[in-house]
Amino acid sequence: MSGSKFKGISLVLLAGVLWGTMAPVGKFLSFERTDTMTVVFSRAFLAGCIAFLFLAWKAPQDLRLKVSQLPTLSFYAVFGVSAMYCGFFMSLNFLSVALTEVIFFSYPLLIALLSPFITKEKPDRTEIFGAALIFLAVVLAVLPSLLSGGLSLSLKGLGWAALSAFGMTFYSLFARVAARGGQVAQGTLFVYGMLFGAAIMGLGKTFSTGWQDLASLNRAQIGWILYLSLIATLVGYASFFIGLRHVTAATAGVIGTVELVTAFALSFFVMNQSVTLNELAAAALIIFSIVLVSFRKGVSCSTTGN
């Protein structure tokens, strides 16, 4: 193995592990009764500000906005960033880490369904088969609740998790459009998507839970919020995209499935949360489908973190 490829694999692996820590950290913050709106606002705002400063240094021309770009950025901020962040971390207030991750990872199915309308890319048979496997995995994960009649206890959590999957779908599809030379550059999309999303979530926090909780945050809560914003988000994305310079997107897609493994392992060994056989089987099906599609296509990969 060449040094370049080893570097790429290591960086993508680091990104996957960092992304895999988000759900356990989010669950810990939920246990600590941290206001979820504080978590998601802080993550988008801090990450957006740091990314803005970096872009101002490296590519200041990408910070110049055009009026024609505002509708795309606004849609991306609402239905991509805000939906994904709020849905994912809200669902952790009601669901286990494992179930949240499995439902979140249904987004490749939604990408396969919506990509012909947004990116004008039609999924091939392998991608459709992979999407069907992911749908089966989600059904398998929620089957115990369906059979036991306990679905009503976590219906709100399932709704939030589904919202996170839809958010990740739009997040990925619009990033794909930007990567193909769309109306908005990738850096512009990321920075203003984060900042616009922070503004939207900040407005939501103002009218829902308010800001009085900030004064009562303890050091652990502040530390983990900073970790989510600066390490898991910024370092994770930077590692992934730098890694893509040294390995193919297909390879990155396969390695990126370590996110699921990390989340499940931390949930079980560190947080002492049970992981059911159904959830393990669902995760295995999702990983298999991503491996299948990645090796078949050898091109763009949809595993881009959360």
PyMOL commands that set and color helices and strands:
alter all, ss='L'
color gray80, all
select helices_A, chain A and resi 3-20+22-31+36-58+60-63+67-91+97-104+107-118+125-148+151-179+186-207+212-216+219-243+249-255+258-270+277-297
alter helices_A, ss='H'
color red, helices_A
deselect
rebuild
show_as cartoon
